Amino acid sequence: MQKEVEALVKWFEGKKLPEGYFAFSAWESTYNLANTVSLAFDNARAGNTNSLAVLKRVKEKLESGV
């Protein structure tokens, strides 16, 4: 799991994240994506698999450009 987290860290490094409302799934959204990503990284590094899944969904949404 740590390799997945570190790969995501590298992907997110230096990215300008959108500000304001951001929905990254049908049931998840945030008004502060940078903070959401930061907290998810902290928790994923501590072994939280749900946070790892959140990071993957955010990455997927950003890659889709929607």
C-alpha positions as a Markdown table, in Angstrom:
| # | Residue | x | y | z |
|---|---|---|---|---|
| 1 | Met | 0.0 | 0.0 | 0.0 |
| 2 | Gln | 2.9 | 2.4 | 0.7 |
| 3 | Lys | 4.0 | 2.2 | -2.9 |
| 4 | Glu | 0.6 | 3.2 | -4.0 |
| 5 | Val | 0.6 | 6.1 | -1.6 |
| 6 | Glu | 4.0 | 7.3 | -2.8 |
| 7 | Ala | 3.0 | 7.0 | -6.4 |
| 8 | Leu | 0.0 | 9.2 | -5.7 |
| 9 | Val | 2.2 | 11.7 | -3.8 |
| 10 | Lys | 4.4 | 12.0 | -6.9 |
| 11 | Trp | 1.3 | 12.5 | -9.1 |
| 12 | Phe | -0.2 | 15.2 | -6.9 |
| 13 | Glu | 3.2 | 17.0 | -6.4 |
| 14 | Gly | 3.2 | 20.4 | -7.9 |
| 15 | Lys | -0.4 | 20.1 | -9.2 |
| 16 | Lys | -2.6 | 23.2 | -8.9 |
| 17 | Leu | -5.8 | 21.9 | -7.4 |
| 18 | Pro | -9.1 | 23.5 | -8.2 |
| 19 | Glu | -10.5 | 25.9 | -5.6 |
| 20 | Gly | -14.1 | 26.0 | -4.4 |
| 21 | Tyr | -16.6 | 23.3 | -4.8 |
| 22 | Phe | -15.3 | 20.0 | -6.2 |
| 23 | Ala | -17.3 | 16.8 | -6.5 |
| 24 | Phe | -15.2 | 13.7 | -7.0 |
| 25 | Ser | -17.9 | 11.1 | -6.8 |
| 26 | Ala | -21.7 | 10.9 | -6.7 |
| 27 | Trp | -21.6 | 11.1 | -2.9 |
| 28 | Glu | -18.3 | 12.9 | -2.1 |
| 29 | Ser | -17.5 | 16.6 | -2.5 |
| 30 | Thr | -15.5 | 19.3 | -0.8 |
| 31 | Tyr | -15.0 | 23.1 | -0.8 |
| 32 | Asn | -11.3 | 22.7 | 0.0 |
| 33 | Leu | -9.7 | 20.1 | -2.2 |
| 34 | Ala | -6.2 | 20.9 | -1.1 |
| 35 | Asn | -7.1 | 20.2 | 2.5 |
| 36 | Thr | -9.0 | 17.1 | 1.6 |
| 37 | Val | -6.0 | 15.7 | -0.3 |
| 38 | Ser | -3.6 | 16.6 | 2.5 |
| 39 | Leu | -5.7 | 14.9 | 5.2 |
| 40 | Ala | -6.2 | 11.8 | 2.9 |
| 41 | Phe | -2.5 | 11.5 | 2.5 |
| 42 | Asp | -1.9 | 11.7 | 6.2 |
| 43 | Asn | -4.4 | 9.0 | 6.8 |
| 44 | Ala | -3.3 | 6.8 | 3.9 |
| 45 | Arg | 0.2 | 6.9 | 5.2 |
| 46 | Ala | -1.1 | 5.7 | 8.5 |
| 47 | Gly | -2.7 | 2.7 | 6.7 |
| 48 | Asn | -6.2 | 3.9 | 6.1 |
| 49 | Thr | -7.4 | 2.2 | 2.9 |
| 50 | Asn | -10.5 | 4.5 | 2.6 |
| 51 | Ser | -8.3 | 7.5 | 2.4 |
| 52 | Leu | -6.2 | 5.8 | -0.3 |
| 53 | Ala | -9.5 | 5.2 | -2.2 |
| 54 | Val | -10.4 | 8.9 | -1.9 |
| 55 | Leu | -7.1 | 9.9 | -3.4 |
| 56 | Lys | -7.6 | 7.5 | -6.3 |
| 57 | Arg | -11.1 | 8.9 | -6.9 |
| 58 | Val | -9.8 | 12.5 | -6.8 |
| 59 | Lys | -7.0 | 11.7 | -9.2 |
| 60 | Glu | -9.4 | 10.0 | -11.6 |
| 61 | Lys | -11.7 | 12.9 | -11.6 |
| 62 | Leu | -8.9 | 15.4 | -12.2 |
| 63 | Glu | -7.5 | 13.3 | -15.0 |
| 64 | Ser | -11.0 | 13.1 | -16.7 |
| 65 | Gly | -11.0 | 16.9 | -16.8 |
| 66 | Val | -14.7 | 17.1 | -15.8 |
